[in-house]
Amino acid sequence: MTHDPTAPYDILIIGGGFAGLSAALYTARGMRRGVLCTAGPSRNAAAQHTHGFLTQDGTNPAELLQTARAQLAQYELPIIEAEVTQITGENNAFTAHLTDGRTIQARKLILATGVQDILPPIPGLREEWGRGVQHCPYCYGWEVRDQPLALYQPGLTGPDGLWTILYHQKLSRDLLVCGTGPHDFTAEQREQLQGVGVTLVDSALERVEGIPKGVRLHFADGTSAERAVLYTHGERKLNAALAETLGCKIESGGIFVTPNNQKTSVDGVFAAGDVSTGNQVAFAVAGGARAAMFAAFEILSENMPTWARA
């Protein structure tokens, strides 16, 4: 299928992770003229394995992304290794300005710009991120089940805090829970937690040390503990500057999208992946595919001849 090279692209996809590449694949297979611009390093760059992704469980995420790019090449959808710094215009007439000085015109946008994990400022934590320090029991939990584990999450209290602890305790009856100081649980709650294998450490975590089979945790009172994995949940910073400039509605969990079609609150703008719908590769791939499909449907509807309209 040939395209007028001077015409605007049908769909501009911003972000070269799992959501963006999935959107690019569906854009191409939907016979739409698309282009993808990268949006910085992948959140999965530090991870060694991707889990929970059907047929690819345990595969290195970098290898999955390389394979996706290689398979996408046959569709001749260009991938531009430059970031989009600004977007102007409106539905069917967007202009994206790139770091390399180029501009791109497109009818629809798919934002797959991802998030950044802002980790607690504890020495050694960043160095062990993706190895002995993990953020998600679904992404990395089965492999260390029934082993000594730890959770670092300051401020746990009440029913929500107990839920968070028990969510991790399902992996092991030897779970150490630590933070920046004493935990705010009652004596009864502490006894109940201890009964299911949870140890509350009231001394602050000061340093994380990588060891051959996990991490060694060092506490302010001079004690230490070896664990197969330390789970921690740092701040998720949305890469949503472009979405904010466009006027997209943004909630605490990400860019607001209508679940069935990934539409944002701005006409012609769709979003997918961690920046909008969760923290799993499977979700990102599904969201990217859905965004591209419905962006293409929208273009088809707009292009319908008058005789075909109801």
MIZARO-278556 format. One record per residue: y, z, x of N, C-alpha, C, O in turn; residue number from 1. Coordinates in steps of 0.2 Angstrom, whole numbers, plus 5000, padded with zeros to 4 digits. Layout:
<pts>
[[Y Z X] [Y Z X] [Y Z X] [Y Z X] NUM] ...
</pts>
This chain:
<pts>
[[4994 5000 5004] [5000 5000 5000] [5006 5000 5004] [5007 5004 5009] 1] [[5011 4995 5003] [5017 4995 5008] [5022 4999 5004] [5023 5000 4998] 2] [[5027 5001 5009] [5033 5005 5007] [5039 5002 5010] [5039 4999 5015] 3] [[5044 5002 5006] [5051 5000 5009] [5053 5005 5014] [5054 5011 5012] 4] [[5054 5003 5020] [5055 5008 5025] [5062 5011 5025] [5064 5016 5028] 5] [[5067 5008 5021] [5073 5010 5020] [5074 5015 5014] [5079 5018 5013] 6] [[5069 5015 5010] [5069 5020 5004] [5068 5027 5006] [5065 5028 5011] 7] [[5071 5031 5002] [5069 5039 5003] [5062 5040 5003] [5058 5036 4999] 8] [[5059 5045 5006] [5053 5047 5006] [5052 5050 4999] [5056 5053 4996] 9] [[5046 5049 4996] [5044 5053 4990] [5044 5060 4991] [5047 5064 4987] 10] [[5041 5062 4996] [5040 5070 4997] [5041 5072 5004] [5038 5069 5009] 11] [[5045 5076 5005] [5046 5079 5012] [5042 5086 5012] [5044 5090 5008] 12] [[5038 5087 5016] [5034 5093 5017] [5037 5097 5023] [5037 5094 5029] 13] [[5039 5103 5023] [5041 5107 5028] [5036 5113 5030] [5036 5117 5026] 14] [[5033 5112 5036] [5028 5117 5038] [5022 5114 5039] [5019 5110 5035] 15] [[5019 5115 5046] [5013 5112 5048] [5007 5116 5048] [5003 5115 5052] 16] [[5007 5121 5044] [5001 5126 5044] [4996 5123 5039] [4996 5117 5037] 17] [[4992 5128 5036] [4987 5126 5032] [4990 5123 5025] [4987 5118 5022] 18] [[4995 5126 5022] [4998 5124 5016] [5001 5117 5017] [5000 5113 5013] 19] [[5005 5116 5022] [5009 5110 5024] [5004 5104 5025] [5005 5099 5022] 20] [[4999 5105 5029] [4994 5100 5030] [4990 5098 5024] [4988 5092 5023] 21] [[4988 5103 5020] [4985 5102 5014] [4989 5097 5009] [4987 5093 5006] 22] [[4996 5099 5009] [5000 5096 5005] [5001 5088 5007] [5002 5084 5003] 23] [[5001 5088 5014] [5002 5081 5017] [4996 5077 5015] [4997 5071 5013] 24] [[4990 5079 5015] [4984 5076 5013] [4984 5074 5006] [4982 5068 5005] 25] [[4986 5078 5002] [4986 5076 4995] [4992 5071 4993] [4991 5067 4988] 26] [[4997 5072 4997] [5002 5067 4996] [5000 5060 4997] [5001 5055 4994] 27] [[4997 5059 5003] [4994 5053 5005] [4989 5050 5001] [4989 5044 4999] 28] [[4984 5054 4999] [4979 5052 4994] [4982 5051 4987] [4978 5047 4983] 29] [[4987 5053 4986] [4990 5052 4979] [4995 5046 4979] [4998 5044 4975] 30] [[4994 5042 4985] [4998 5036 4986] [5006 5037 4985] [5009 5033 4983] 31] [[5008 5042 4988] [5015 5044 4989] [5017 5044 4996] [5014 5045 5000] 32] [[5023 5041 4997] [5026 5041 5004] [5029 5047 5006] [5034 5050 5003] 33] [[5025 5050 5010] [5027 5057 5012] [5028 5058 5020] [5027 5053 5024] 34] [[5031 5063 5022] [5033 5065 5029] [5032 5072 5029] [5034 5076 5025] 35] [[5030 5075 5035] [5029 5082 5036] [5033 5084 5043] [5033 5080 5048] 36] [[5037 5089 5042] [5041 5092 5048] [5038 5099 5049] [5037 5103 5044] 37] [[5037 5100 5055] [5034 5107 5057] [5040 5112 5056] [5046 5110 5055] 38] [[5038 5118 5056] [5042 5124 5054] [5041 5130 5059] [5041 5135 5057] 39] [[5039 5128 5065] [5038 5134 5070] [5031 5135 5071] [5027 5132 5067] 40] [[5029 5140 5075] [5022 5142 5076] [5018 5145 5070] [5021 5148 5066] 41] [[5012 5143 5070] [5008 5146 5064] [5007 5153 5065] [5007 5156 5070] 42] [[5007 5156 5059] [5006 5164 5058] [4999 5165 5061] [4998 5171 5064] 43] [[4994 5161 5061] [4987 5162 5063] [4986 5161 5071] [4981 5161 5073] 44] [[4992 5159 5074] [4991 5158 5081] [4987 5163 5086] [4984 5161 5090] 45] [[4988 5169 5084] [4985 5174 5088] [4978 5176 5086] [4974 5179 5089] 46] [[4976 5173 5080] [4969 5174 5077] [4964 5170 5081] [4965 5165 5083] 47] [[4958 5173 5081] [4952 5170 5085] [4948 5166 5080] [4944 5162 5082] 48] [[4948 5169 5074] [4943 5166 5069] [4947 5166 5062] [4951 5170 5060] 49] [[4944 5161 5058] [4946 5161 5051] [4940 5162 5047] [4935 5159 5047] 50] [[4941 5167 5042] [4936 5169 5038] [4937 5169 5031] [4943 5169 5029] 51] [[4932 5168 5027] [4933 5167 5019] [4935 5160 5017] [4937 5159 5011] 52] [[4935 5155 5022] [4936 5148 5020] [4930 5144 5020] [4927 5143 5025] 53] [[4928 5142 5014] [4921 5139 5012] [4920 5134 5017] [4924 5129 5018] 54] [[4914 5134 5020] [4911 5129 5025] [4914 5130 5032] [4911 5127 5037] 55] [[4919 5134 5033] [4922 5134 5039] [4923 5142 5041] [4927 5143 5046] 56] [[4919 5146 5038] [4919 5153 5040] [4918 5155 5047] [4913 5153 5050] 57] [[4923 5158 5050] [4922 5160 5057] [4925 5155 5062] [4925 5156 5068] 58] [[4928 5149 5060] [4930 5144 5064] [4937 5146 5067] [4941 5149 5063] 59] [[4939 5144 5073] [4945 5146 5076] [4951 5142 5072] [4950 5136 5071] 60] [[4956 5146 5070] [4961 5142 5065] [4965 5137 5069] [4966 5132 5066] 61] [[4965 5137 5076] [4969 5132 5079] [4964 5125 5079] [4967 5120 5078] 62] [[4958 5126 5079] [4953 5120 5079] [4954 5117 5072] [4954 5111 5071] 63] [[4954 5122 5067] [4955 5119 5060] [4961 5115 5059] [4961 5109 5056] 64] [[4966 5117 5062] [4973 5114 5061] [4973 5107 5065] [4975 5102 5063] 65] [[4969 5107 5071] [4969 5101 5075] [4965 5096 5071] [4966 5090 5071] 66] [[4959 5098 5068] [4955 5094 5064] [4959 5091 5058] [4958 5085 5057] 67] [[4963 5095 5055] [4966 5093 5049] [4971 5087 5051] [4972 5082 5048] 68] [[4975 5088 5057] [4979 5083 5059] [4976 5077 5061] [4978 5071 5059] 69] [[4970 5077 5064] [4966 5071 5066] [4964 5067 5060] [4964 5061 5060] 70] [[4962 5071 5055] [4960 5067 5048] [4966 5065 5045] [4965 5059 5041] 71] [[4971 5068 5045] [4977 5065 5042] [4980 5059 5045] [4983 5055 5042] 72] [[4978 5058 5051] [4981 5052 5055] [4979 5045 5052] [4983 5041 5052] 73] [[4973 5045 5049] [4971 5039 5046] [4976 5037 5040] [4976 5031 5038] 74] [[4979 5041 5037] [4984 5040 5031] [4991 5037 5033] [4995 5036 5029] 75] [[4992 5038 5039] [4999 5035 5042] [5004 5039 5039] [5010 5036 5038] 76] [[5003 5045 5037] [5009 5050 5035] [5012 5053 5041] [5008 5057 5045] 77] [[5018 5052 5043] [5021 5054 5049] [5022 5062 5049] [5024 5065 5045] 78] [[5020 5064 5055] [5022 5072 5057] [5027 5072 5062] [5026 5069 5068] 79] [[5033 5075 5060] [5038 5075 5065] [5038 5082 5068] [5039 5087 5064] 80] [[5038 5083 5074] [5038 5089 5078] [5045 5092 5079] [5048 5092 5084] 81] [[5048 5093 5073] [5055 5096 5073] [5056 5100 5067] [5053 5099 5062] 82] [[5061 5105 5068] [5062 5109 5062] [5068 5107 5058] [5072 5104 5060] 83] [[5067 5108 5052] [5073 5107 5047] [5078 5113 5047] [5076 5118 5046] 84] [[5084 5111 5049] [5089 5117 5049] [5093 5117 5043] [5096 5123 5042] 85] [[5094 5112 5039] [5098 5112 5033] [5095 5107 5028] [5093 5102 5030] 86] [[5096 5108 5022] [5095 5104 5017] [5101 5103 5012] [5103 5108 5009] 87] [[5103 5097 5011] [5108 5096 5006] [5106 5092 5000] [5100 5089 5000] 88] [[5110 5091 4995] [5108 5086 4989] [5104 5090 4984] [5105 5096 4983] 89] [[5101 5086 4980] [5098 5089 4974] [5092 5085 4972] [5090 5080 4976] 90] [[5088 5087 4967] [5082 5083 4965] [5083 5076 4965] [5088 5073 4962] 91] [[5078 5072 4968] [5078 5065 4969] [5083 5063 4974] [5083 5056 4975] 92] [[5087 5067 4977] [5092 5065 4982] [5093 5070 4987] [5099 5072 4988] 93] [[5087 5073 4990] [5088 5078 4995] [5089 5075 5002] [5086 5069 5004] 94] [[5093 5078 5007] [5094 5076 5013] [5092 5082 5018] [5095 5087 5017] 95] [[5088 5081 5023] [5086 5086 5027] [5088 5085 5034] [5088 5079 5036] 96] [[5091 5089 5037] [5094 5089 5044] [5089 5092 5049] [5088 5098 5048] 97] [[5087 5089 5054] [5082 5091 5059] [5085 5093 5066] [5091 5091 5067] 98] [[5082 5097 5069] [5084 5100 5076] [5085 5094 5081] [5089 5095 5086] 99] [[5081 5089 5080] [5082 5083 5085] [5088 5078 5083] [5088 5073 5086] 100] [[5092 5080 5078] [5097 5076 5076] [5096 5071 5070] [5101 5068 5068] 101] [[5090 5070 5068] [5088 5065 5063] [5090 5068 5056] [5090 5074 5055] 102] [[5090 5064 5051] [5091 5066 5044] [5085 5062 5041] [5083 5057 5042] 103] [[5083 5066 5035] [5077 5063 5031] [5079 5063 5024] [5081 5069 5022] 104] [[5079 5058 5020] [5080 5058 5013] [5073 5058 5009] [5069 5055 5011] 105] [[5073 5062 5004] [5067 5063 5000] [5069 5065 4993] [5074 5068 4992] 106] [[5064 5063 4989] [5065 5064 4982] [5063 5071 4980] [5066 5075 4976] 107] [[5057 5074 4983] [5055 5080 4982] [5054 5084 4988] [5053 5081 4993] 108] [[5054 5091 4988] [5053 5095 4994] [5047 5100 4992] [5046 5102 4987] 109] [[5043 5101 4997] [5037 5106 4997] [5039 5110 5003] [5038 5108 5009] 110] [[5040 5117 5002] [5042 5122 5007] [5035 5125 5008] [5033 5129 5004] 111] [[5033 5125 5014] [5027 5128 5017] [5029 5131 5023] [5025 5131 5028] 112] [[5034 5135 5023] [5037 5138 5029] [5034 5144 5032] [5036 5147 5037] 113] [[5030 5147 5028] [5026 5153 5031] [5030 5160 5031] [5036 5160 5029] 114] [[5027 5164 5035] [5030 5171 5036] [5029 5173 5043] [5026 5170 5047] 115] [[5033 5178 5045] [5032 5181 5052] [5030 5188 5051] [5032 5192 5046] 116] [[5025 5191 5055] [5023 5198 5054] [5027 5202 5059] [5027 5200 5065] 117] [[5031 5206 5057] [5035 5211 5061] [5031 5217 5062] [5030 5221 5057] 118] [[5028 5218 5068] [5024 5224 5069] [5027 5230 5071] [5033 5230 5073] 119] [[5025 5236 5070] [5028 5242 5072] [5029 5242 5079] [5025 5239 5083] 120] [[5034 5245 5082] [5036 5245 5089] [5032 5250 5093] [5034 5255 5096] 121] [[5025 5249 5093] [5021 5254 5097] [5018 5250 5103] [5015 5244 5102] 122] [[5019 5252 5109] [5016 5249 5115] [5009 5247 5114] [5005 5251 5112] 123] [[5007 5241 5115] [5000 5238 5115] [4998 5235 5109] [4993 5231 5108] 124] [[5002 5236 5103] [5000 5234 5097] [5001 5226 5097] [4996 5223 5094] 125] [[5006 5224 5099] [5007 5216 5099] [5002 5213 5103] [5000 5208 5102] 126] [[5001 5216 5109] [4996 5213 5114] [4989 5212 5111] [4985 5208 5113] 127] [[4987 5217 5107] [4980 5217 5104] [4980 5214 5097] [4975 5213 5094] 128] [[4986 5211 5095] [4986 5208 5088] [4981 5202 5088] [4982 5197 5092] 129] [[4977 5202 5083] [4972 5196 5082] [4966 5198 5086] [4961 5194 5085] 130] [[4965 5203 5089] [4959 5205 5092] [4957 5212 5090] [4954 5213 5085] 131] [[4959 5217 5094] [4957 5224 5091] [4962 5227 5086] [4961 5232 5083] 132] [[4967 5223 5085] [4972 5225 5079] [4972 5219 5074] [4973 5214 5076] 133] [[4971 5221 5068] [4970 5216 5063] [4974 5218 5057] [4976 5224 5056] 134] [[4976 5214 5052] [4980 5216 5046] [4976 5215 5040] [4979 5218 5035] 135] [[4970 5212 5040] [4967 5211 5033] [4959 5212 5033] [4956 5209 5037] 136] [[4957 5217 5029] [4950 5218 5029] [4946 5212 5027] [4940 5211 5028] 137] [[4949 5208 5022] [4945 5202 5020] [4945 5197 5026] [4940 5193 5026] 138] [[4950 5196 5029] [4950 5191 5035] [4946 5193 5041] [4943 5189 5044] 139] [[4946 5200 5042] [4942 5202 5047] [4939 5209 5046] [4942 5214 5047] 140] [[4934 5210 5042] [4931 5216 5040] [4923 5216 5040] [4920 5221 5043] 141] [[4920 5211 5038] [4913 5211 5038] [4910 5212 5045] [4905 5215 5046] 142] [[4914 5209 5050] [4911 5209 5057] [4911 5216 5060] [4907 5217 5064] 143] [[4915 5221 5057] [4915 5227 5060] [4913 5233 5055] [4914 5238 5056] 144] [[4910 5230 5050] [4907 5235 5044] [4903 5241 5048] [4899 5239 5052] 145] [[4904 5247 5045] [4900 5252 5047] [4901 5255 5054] [4898 5259 5057] 146] [[4906 5252 5057] [4909 5254 5064] [4915 5259 5063] [4918 5259 5058] 147] [[4916 5263 5068] [4922 5267 5068] [4929 5263 5068] [4930 5259 5072] 148] [[4932 5264 5062] [4938 5260 5061] [4944 5264 5061] [4944 5270 5060] 149] [[4950 5261 5061] [4957 5265 5060] [4962 5261 5056] [4961 5255 5056] 150] [[4966 5265 5053] [4971 5262 5049] [4978 5265 5051] [4978 5272 5051] 151] [[4983 5261 5053] [4990 5264 5055] [4994 5262 5049] [4996 5256 5048] 152] [[4997 5267 5045] [5001 5265 5040] [5005 5271 5038] [5003 5275 5034] 153] [[5011 5272 5041] [5015 5278 5039] [5017 5278 5032] [5018 5273 5028] 154] [[5018 5284 5029] [5021 5285 5023] [5016 5285 5017] [5018 5284 5011] 155] [[5010 5285 5019] [5005 5285 5013] [5005 5292 5009] [5005 5297 5012] 156] [[5005 5291 5003] [5005 5297 4999] [5003 5295 4991] [5004 5289 4989] 157] [[5001 5300 4988] [5000 5299 4981] [4994 5294 4979] [4991 5292 4984] 158] [[4994 5292 4973] [4988 5287 4971] [4988 5281 4975] [4983 5278 4977] 159] [[4994 5278 4976] [4995 5272 4980] [4992 5273 4987] [4989 5268 4990] 160] [[4994 5278 4990] [4991 5279 4997] [4984 5280 4997] [4981 5278 5002] 161] [[4981 5284 4992] [4974 5285 4992] [4970 5278 4991] [4965 5277 4993] 162] [[4973 5274 4986] [4970 5267 4985] [4970 5263 4992] [4965 5260 4993] 163] [[4976 5263 4995] [4976 5260 5002] [4970 5262 5007] [4967 5258 5010] 164] [[4970 5269 5007] [4965 5271 5011] [4958 5269 5009] [4953 5267 5013] 165] [[4956 5270 5003] [4949 5269 5000] [4948 5261 5001] [4942 5259 5001] 166] [[4953 5257 5000] [4953 5250 5001] [4950 5248 5008] [4946 5244 5009] 167] [[4952 5252 5013] [4949 5251 5020] [4943 5255 5021] [4938 5253 5025] 168] [[4942 5260 5017] [4936 5265 5018] [4930 5261 5016] [4924 5263 5018] 169] [[4930 5256 5012] [4924 5253 5009] [4921 5249 5015] [4915 5248 5014] 170] [[4924 5248 5021] [4921 5245 5026] [4917 5250 5030] [4912 5248 5033] 171] [[4919 5256 5030] [4915 5261 5035] [4916 5268 5032] [4922 5270 5030] 172] [[4911 5272 5033] [4912 5280 5032] [4915 5283 5038] [4914 5289 5039] 173] [[4918 5280 5043] [4921 5283 5049] [4928 5279 5049] [4928 5275 5054] 174] [[4932 5282 5045] [4939 5279 5045] [4944 5284 5047] [4945 5289 5044] 175] [[4948 5282 5053] [4953 5287 5055] [4960 5284 5052] [4961 5278 5053] 176] [[4964 5288 5049] [4970 5286 5046] [4976 5289 5050] [4976 5296 5050] 177] [[4981 5285 5053] [4986 5288 5057] [4993 5285 5055] [4993 5280 5051] 178] [[4998 5288 5057] [5005 5286 5056] [5010 5288 5061] [5008 5289 5067] 179] [[5015 5290 5059] [5021 5293 5063] [5021 5301 5063] [5026 5303 5066] 180] [[5017 5304 5060] [5017 5311 5059] [5012 5313 5054] [5008 5310 5051] 181] [[5013 5320 5051] [5009 5323 5046] [5008 5318 5040] [5014 5316 5038] 182] [[5003 5318 5037] [5002 5314 5031] [5003 5319 5025] [5002 5325 5025] 183] [[5006 5316 5019] [5008 5320 5014] [5003 5320 5008] [5004 5317 5003] 184] [[4997 5323 5010] [4992 5324 5005] [4991 5331 5004] [4992 5335 5008] 185] [[4988 5333 4998] [4987 5340 4996] [4980 5342 5000] [4977 5337 5002] 186] [[4979 5348 5000] [4973 5351 5003] [4967 5348 4999] [4962 5346 5002] 187] [[4967 5347 4993] [4962 5345 4989] [4961 5337 4990] [4955 5335 4991] 188] [[4966 5334 4991] [4965 5327 4993] [4962 5326 4999] [4958 5321 5001] 189] [[4964 5330 5004] [4962 5329 5011] [4954 5331 5011] [4950 5327 5014] 190] [[4952 5336 5007] [4945 5338 5007] [4941 5332 5004] [4936 5330 5006] 191] [[4944 5329 4999] [4940 5323 4995] [4940 5317 5000] [4935 5314 5000] 192] [[4945 5316 5004] [4945 5310 5009] [4940 5312 5014] [4936 5307 5016] 193] [[4940 5318 5016] [4935 5320 5022] [4928 5319 5019] [4923 5317 5023] 194] [[4927 5320 5013] [4920 5319 5010] [4917 5312 5010] [4911 5311 5009] 195] [[4922 5307 5010] [4920 5300 5010] [4921 5297 5017] [4920 5291 5018] 196] [[4922 5301 5022] [4922 5299 5029] [4928 5297 5032] [4929 5293 5037] 197] [[4934 5300 5029] [4941 5298 5031] [4943 5304 5035] [4943 5310 5032] 198] [[4946 5303 5041] [4949 5308 5045] [4957 5306 5045] [4959 5301 5048] 199] [[4961 5311 5043] [4968 5310 5044] [4970 5313 5050] [4969 5319 5052] 200] [[4974 5309 5054] [4977 5312 5060] [4984 5313 5059] [4988 5308 5058] 201] [[4986 5319 5060] [4993 5321 5059] [4998 5320 5065] [5004 5320 5064] 202] [[4995 5319 5070] [4999 5317 5076] [5001 5310 5076] [4997 5305 5075] 203] [[5007 5308 5079] [5009 5301 5079] [5006 5297 5083] [5004 5299 5089] 204] [[5004 5291 5081] [5001 5286 5086] [5007 5283 5091] [5012 5281 5089] 205] [[5005 5284 5097] [5010 5282 5102] [5009 5276 5106] [5013 5273 5108] 206] [[5002 5274 5107] [5001 5269 5111] [4994 5266 5109] [4989 5270 5107] 207] [[4993 5259 5110] [4987 5256 5108] [4984 5253 5115] [4988 5249 5118] 208] [[4978 5254 5117] [4975 5251 5123] [4969 5247 5121] [4965 5249 5118] 209] [[4969 5241 5124] [4963 5236 5123] [4958 5238 5127] [4958 5240 5133] 210] [[4952 5239 5124] [4945 5240 5128] [4940 5235 5126] [4942 5231 5121] 211] [[4935 5234 5130] [4930 5228 5129] [4928 5228 5121] [4927 5222 5119] 212] [[4927 5233 5118] [4924 5233 5111] [4929 5236 5106] [4927 5240 5102] 213] [[4935 5234 5106] [4940 5237 5102] [4946 5239 5105] [4949 5236 5109] 214] [[4949 5245 5102] [4955 5248 5105] [4954 5256 5106] [4950 5259 5103] 215] [[4958 5258 5110] [4959 5265 5111] [4965 5267 5109] [4971 5265 5111] 216] [[4966 5272 5104] [4972 5275 5101] [4974 5281 5105] [4970 5286 5106] 217] [[4980 5281 5107] [4983 5287 5110] [4988 5290 5106] [4993 5287 5103] 218] [[4988 5297 5105] [4992 5301 5100] [4997 5305 5104] [4996 5307 5110] 219] [[5002 5307 5100] [5007 5312 5103] [5005 5318 5106] [5007 5321 5110] 220] [[4999 5321 5103] [4997 5327 5105] [4992 5327 5111] [4989 5332 5113] 221] [[4991 5321 5114] [4987 5320 5120] [4980 5318 5119] [4976 5317 5123] 222] [[4978 5318 5112] [4971 5316 5111] [4971 5308 5110] [4976 5305 5110] 223] [[4965 5305 5110] [4964 5298 5109] [4957 5297 5106] [4953 5302 5105] 224] [[4957 5291 5103] [4951 5289 5099] [4949 5282 5100] [4954 5278 5100] 225] [[4943 5280 5101] [4941 5273 5102] [4939 5271 5095] [4935 5274 5091] 226] [[4941 5265 5093] [4939 5262 5087] [4938 5254 5088] [4940 5251 5092] 227] [[4933 5252 5084] [4932 5244 5084] [4938 5240 5082] [4939 5235 5085] 228] [[4941 5242 5077] [4947 5239 5075] [4952 5244 5072] [4951 5249 5069] 229] [[4959 5242 5073] [4964 5246 5070] [4968 5241 5065] [4970 5236 5067] 230] [[4968 5243 5059] [4971 5239 5054] [4979 5242 5053] [4980 5248 5053] 231] [[4983 5237 5053] [4990 5239 5052] [4993 5234 5047] [4992 5228 5048] 232] [[4998 5236 5043] [5002 5231 5039] [5009 5232 5040] [5013 5236 5037] 233] [[5011 5227 5045] [5018 5227 5046] [5022 5224 5041] [5020 5221 5036] 234] [[5029 5223 5042] [5033 5220 5038] [5032 5212 5038] [5031 5209 5043] 235] [[5032 5209 5032] [5031 5202 5031] [5038 5199 5030] [5041 5200 5025] 236] [[5040 5195 5035] [5047 5192 5035] [5046 5185 5033] [5043 5181 5036] 237] [[5049 5184 5027] [5048 5177 5024] [5052 5172 5028] [5058 5173 5030] 238] [[5050 5166 5030] [5053 5161 5033] [5057 5157 5027] [5054 5151 5025] 239] [[5061 5160 5024] [5064 5157 5017] [5071 5155 5018] [5075 5155 5012] 240] [[5074 5154 5024] [5081 5153 5024] [5083 5146 5020] [5088 5146 5017] 241] [[5079 5141 5021] [5080 5135 5017] [5080 5136 5010] [5084 5133 5006] 242] [[5075 5140 5008] [5074 5141 5000] [5080 5145 4998] [5082 5144 4992] 243] [[5083 5150 5002] [5088 5153 5000] [5095 5149 4999] [5098 5149 4994] 244] [[5095 5144 5004] [5101 5140 5004] [5101 5135 4998] [5106 5133 4995] 245] [[5094 5133 4996] [5093 5129 4990] [5094 5132 4984] [5095 5129 4978] 246] [[5094 5139 4984] [5095 5143 4978] [5089 5145 4974] [5089 5147 4968] 247] [[5083 5144 4978] [5077 5146 4975] [5076 5154 4973] [5079 5158 4977] 248] [[5074 5155 4968] [5072 5162 4966] [5067 5165 4971] [5062 5162 4972] 249] [[5069 5171 4974] [5064 5174 4979] [5063 5181 4977] [5068 5185 4975] 250] [[5057 5183 4976] [5054 5190 4975] [5052 5193 4981] [5052 5190 4986] 251] [[5050 5200 4980] [5047 5203 4985] [5041 5200 4989] [5040 5201 4995] 252] [[5037 5197 4985] [5031 5194 4988] [5032 5187 4991] [5027 5185 4994] 253] [[5038 5184 4989] [5039 5177 4992] [5043 5173 4987] [5046 5176 4982] 254] [[5043 5167 4989] [5047 5162 4984] [5044 5162 4977] [5038 5161 4977] 255] [[5047 5163 4972] [5044 5162 4965] [5042 5155 4964] [5046 5150 4965] 256] [[5036 5155 4962] [5033 5148 4959] [5030 5149 4953] [5027 5154 4952] 257] [[5030 5144 4949] [5025 5144 4943] [5018 5143 4945] [5017 5138 4948] 258] [[5014 5147 4944] [5007 5147 4947] [5003 5141 4946] [5000 5139 4950] 259] [[5004 5137 4940] [4999 5132 4939] [5002 5125 4942] [4998 5120 4943] 260] [[5008 5125 4945] [5011 5119 4948] [5015 5120 4954] [5017 5115 4957] 261] [[5016 5126 4956] [5019 5128 4963] [5027 5126 4962] [5030 5126 4968] 262] [[5030 5125 4956] [5037 5123 4956] [5041 5130 4957] [5039 5135 4955] 263] [[5046 5129 4961] [5051 5134 4962] [5056 5134 4956] [5055 5130 4951] 264] [[5061 5138 4956] [5066 5139 4951] [5071 5133 4952] [5076 5132 4948] 265] [[5071 5129 4957] [5075 5123 4958] [5072 5117 4957] [5066 5116 4960] 266] [[5075 5112 4953] [5072 5106 4951] [5070 5102 4958] [5074 5101 4962] 267] [[5064 5099 4958] [5062 5095 4963] [5060 5099 4970] [5058 5096 4975] 268] [[5059 5105 4969] [5057 5109 4975] [5051 5113 4973] [5051 5117 4968] 269] [[5046 5112 4977] [5039 5116 4977] [5038 5120 4983] [5042 5119 4988] 270] [[5034 5125 4982] [5033 5130 4988] [5025 5131 4988] [5022 5132 4983] 271] [[5022 5133 4994] [5015 5134 4994] [5014 5138 5001] [5018 5138 5006] 272] [[5008 5142 5001] [5007 5145 5007] [5009 5152 5007] [5011 5155 5002] 273] [[5009 5156 5013] [5011 5163 5013] [5018 5164 5011] [5020 5169 5009] 274] [[5023 5159 5011] [5029 5160 5009] [5030 5161 5002] [5035 5163 4999] 275] [[5025 5159 4998] [5025 5160 4991] [5019 5163 4988] [5020 5167 4982] 276] [[5013 5162 4990] [5007 5164 4986] [5002 5168 4990] [4996 5166 4989] 277] [[5003 5172 4994] [4998 5176 4997] [4996 5175 5004] [5000 5171 5008] 278] [[4991 5178 5007] [4990 5179 5014] [4983 5176 5016] [4980 5178 5021] 279] [[4980 5171 5012] [4973 5169 5014] [4974 5161 5015] [4977 5158 5012] 280] [[4970 5159 5020] [4970 5152 5021] [4967 5148 5015] [4970 5143 5014] 281] [[4962 5151 5012] [4960 5147 5006] [4966 5146 5000] [4966 5141 4997] 282] [[4970 5152 5000] [4975 5151 4995] [4980 5146 4997] [4983 5142 4993] 283] [[4982 5146 5004] [4987 5141 5007] [4985 5134 5005] [4989 5130 5003] 284] [[4978 5133 5007] [4976 5126 5006] [4976 5124 4999] [4978 5118 4997] 285] [[4974 5128 4994] [4974 5127 4987] [4981 5126 4985] [4983 5121 4981] 286] [[4986 5130 4987] [4993 5130 4985] [4996 5123 4987] [5000 5120 4984] 287] [[4995 5121 4993] [4998 5115 4996] [4995 5109 4992] [4999 5104 4991] 288] [[4989 5109 4991] [4986 5103 4987] [4989 5103 4980] [4991 5098 4977] 289] [[4990 5109 4977] [4993 5109 4970] [5000 5107 4970] [5002 5103 4966] 290] [[5004 5109 4975] [5011 5107 4975] [5012 5100 4976] [5016 5097 4973] 291] [[5008 5097 4980] [5008 5089 4982] [5006 5085 4975] [5009 5080 4974] 292] [[5001 5088 4972] [4999 5084 4966] [5004 5084 4961] [5005 5079 4957] 293] [[5007 5090 4959] [5012 5091 4954] [5018 5087 4956] [5022 5085 4952] 294] [[5020 5087 4962] [5026 5084 4964] [5025 5076 4963] [5030 5073 4961] 295] [[5019 5074 4965] [5018 5067 4963] [5017 5065 4956] [5020 5060 4954] 296] [[5015 5070 4952] [5015 5069 4944] [5022 5068 4942] [5024 5064 4938] 297] [[5026 5073 4945] [5033 5073 4943] [5037 5066 4944] [5040 5063 4940] 298] [[5035 5063 4950] [5038 5057 4952] [5035 5051 4947] [5039 5047 4945] 299] [[5029 5052 4946] [5026 5047 4941] [5029 5047 4934] [5031 5042 4931] 300] [[5030 5053 4932] [5034 5054 4925] [5041 5051 4925] [5043 5048 4921] 301] [[5044 5052 4931] [5051 5050 4931] [5051 5042 4932] [5056 5039 4930] 302] [[5046 5039 4935] [5046 5032 4936] [5043 5028 4930] [5043 5022 4930] 303] [[5041 5032 4925] [5037 5028 4919] [5042 5023 4916] [5048 5025 4914] 304] [[5040 5017 4915] [5044 5012 4911] [5045 5014 4904] [5041 5018 4901] 305] [[5050 5012 4901] [5052 5014 4894] [5046 5013 4889] [5045 5016 4885] 306] [[5043 5007 4890] [5037 5005 4885] [5032 5010 4886] [5028 5011 4881] 307] [[5031 5014 4891] [5025 5019 4892] [5027 5026 4890] [5023 5030 4890] 308] [[5034 5027 4888] [5036 5034 4886] [5034 5035 4879] [5035 5031 4875] 309] [[5032 5041 4877] [5031 5043 4870] [5037 5043 4866] [5037 5044 4860] 310] 
</pts>
